[in-house]
Amino acid sequence: MSEPAQPAHGARATGGASWRMALSATLHCLTGCAIGEILGMVIGTAFGWSDPATVVAAVVLAFFFGYLLTLLPLRRAGVSWGDAIKLALAADTVSIAVMEIIDNGIMLVIPGAMDAGLTTLLFWGSLAVSLLIAFLVTTPVNKWIIGRGKGHAVVHAHHH
């Protein structure tokens, strides 16, 4: 990993990143985060866990699935486990963290969302809104990160 990262597809020669690349990276992040977030919220709600326990489960699972969705294609591309883990951590940590802070924060501030049952529109609507807002906030963050040769810019060369 001593080679510098190559410019990401869609990155401008000036070091900036395109909105297309940022949207792609954020959709990738959203996919892993949503799987983990939904699973964590469903588990915590189904078992009647406290809000903090449910949030912890959701965050842990979001990071797990977010990293997994980066690790699998890297491994298929022949990247060693050690390098794939380093690349996934470098590519996804900030993006997942921002997304998790936003979506869990929103779930916590929507009155009754965390206590709503799994069969309620309040639960699922709040979760959908929280993930949408997290996506909207995280996209410019990813654009900024990618424009500096970090985040998904680091793994993009391995995806082809």
N, C-alpha and C positions, 0 to 999 in steps of 0.2 A: 504494500500500500504506500510505497514511497513515491509513486507517480502522482503528479497533480491531477485533479479532476478535469476531465474534458468538458467544454461548454455543453450544456444540455441542449437537446433538440428543441428548437423554438426560442433559445436564448439569443439575445442580440449580441453582436460582436463587441458592443461597448461594455459588456458585463451585465447588462440588464436582462431581465427575464420577461418572456411574453406572458400575457394573461392566459393564453392557451395552455402553456406549460404549468402555470400556477394552478389553473382549474383542474388539469389532469392529476397533478400531485395531490391536490386537496380532495378530489374524488376518491383517489386511492386511499388516502388517510381516512376519509369519511367511511369508506366501506369497512375497513378493519375496526374503526372506532364504533361504528353503528352495530356491528355484530357483537362486540364485547359489551357495549353500553346497553343494548337491548337485553342481552342475555343476563347481565348483572342486575339490571332493574327488574327484570321478570323474576329472577331467583330471589332477590331481596324482598320484593313485594309478595311473592307467593308464600314465602316462609315467614312473613311478618317481621323482617329484620328492622332494626332502627335505621333512620336516614343515614347516619355515618357509615354503618356496616354495608348498607346497600350501595352507597357511593363508592366505597373502597372496592367492593366486588366489581362494580361497573368499570372503574378506572383500571384495575388490574387486568380484567378481561379485555378491555379496549387496547391497552398496551400490548397484551399477548397477541391478539388477533392482528393488530396493526403491524407489529414486527413480523408476524408469521407471513402476512401477505407480501412482505418485502423479501423475507428469507427464501421462500419457496422458488420464486423465479431466479433468484441469484444462485441457488443450489442447482437448479435445472441448467443454468448457464455454465456450470462447472466451477463456480467459486467455492473455495474451501469453507467449511463451517466457521472457522475462526474469522476469516475475512468477511464472510456473509454477515455474521453477527455484528462485526465492527461497522460495516456499511449500513446495516439496518438501523443500528443505534444512531449513526451520524445522519441518516436520511430522515428518520421519522420522529425522533424524540421531541423536538420542539413543536412540530406540527401536532402530534398527538396530545402533548401537554396543553397546548392552547385550546385545542378542540375539547378536551376533557374539562378544563376549567370553565369554559363557556357553557357547554351543554349541561354539566352537573349544576353549575351555578343557577342556570335558568330553571332547571327542574326544582331546585330548592326554593326559589323565590315565587314560583307559581303556586298560589294558595291551593292546598289540597292535592297537588300533583303526586307527591311522594306517598301519600296515604290512599290515593285512589286505587281501586281494585283493577285487576288485569282485564276485566271486561268493560271498563268504562272509557268513554271518549275522552274524559279529562286526562287519564293516564297516557293513552296513546297519542292524543293530540298534543299534549305537553311535550312528550318525548320527540315527536316529529318536529315541532316548532323549535325545540332546543337544539336538535341536530342541524336544522336548516340555518339557524342563526350562527351556530358554531362554524358551519361551512362558510358562511358569508364573512365571518370575522377572520377565519384561518386562511382564506384564499390570498388576501394581500400580504399576510405574514409569510406564506410560502413564496409568493412572488419576490418579496424582499430577500428571503433566504436563498432561493435559487439564483437570483441575480448576483449573489456574492459567491457562487460556486459551491454552495452548501446544500443541505437537504437532499431533495431528489435529484439534484444535478450530479451528486456523487454516484448514484447507482444507475442513472439513465443509460450509460454506455453499456452496461451489462444486460440490459433488457432487450437488446437486439440480437 
